[in-house]
């Protein structure tokens, strides 16, 4: 088993022994092998959605645990193909993307309509597909930031997708339109039996103040999550919080001093717990993003993110660039190491 404590370094004791403050785990709906039966089956989701969601939870090295490890590769659009794949050009071939997810023991692979459509007959029955249906493309000059649809739900269904994913840039000028578009996409996906995953990202330059980026504050990301579950996302993807107090620092919206005084602390487990709480207290699974690849520290950073997510009551990790922007063997090892956090029974929910 992976040496989790060694990878956590000086933070090991603090991260592994912390007892959550503010919201106890007894108030949460926790992940588990029976999550679909125990939680989702009580909702308005159809039997076909339940079947596809169960296929997600049953697949890969984490199958049967209630946790998920997802490989997302849509960065060729979001960041440009050269910035995404120059480090490892073999992943310009969709076959290699899906093979990495399979060999890496992932529950699912999330990618574009074109990537998954190119290899659907070969792989759709071997690993659950999540089609990321909208994207922010950066070839328009000057660059602008907007999530636009690159396909329709019927195409996702026809290629054999188990789920549909989308992003809303909460806080942006286009967020109202994106929210309406994605709400319609999710309703159509559920009608056809596919589960839904929402990238609940905040995007507005005004969220940065005094050199602090509040787009990753617990209070603002928590609200983004709450909006995401309102349009019936089955899983929410969110960046792990790095600070708190975005409402107060930016002096907008509405908040309550109780959040900062009682419900959270500055501990990363407590901040992430607030994200989980805003996903209907865990009735909708929270997966945290793995973030960009920084090189030699990627493995330790990915393990840290996974430990915090698991101890906060989250459902797993979605790890992309840290895995595919390195030699294939190292990418597989990284994915397996992250999964080991969720397989390690000694790492418990705080």
Secondary structure, 3 states (H helix, E strand, C coil): CCCHHHHHHHHHHHHHHCCCCCCCHHHCCCCCCCHHHHCHHHCCCCHHHHHHHHHHHHCCCCCCCCCEEEEEECHHHHCCHHHHHHHHHHHHCHHHHHHHHHHCCCCEEEEEHHHHHHCHHHHCCCCEEEEECEECCCCCCCCCCCCEECCCHHHHHHCCCCEEEEEEEECCCCHHHHHHHHHHHHHHHHHCCCEEEEEEEECCHHHEECCEEHHHEHHHHHHHHHHHHHCCCCEEEECCCCECCHHHHHCCCCCCHHHHHHHCCCCHHHHHHHHHHCCHHHCCEEEEECCCCCCCCHHHHHHHHHHHHHHHCCCEEECCHHHHCCCHHHHHHHHHHHHHHHHCCCCCCC
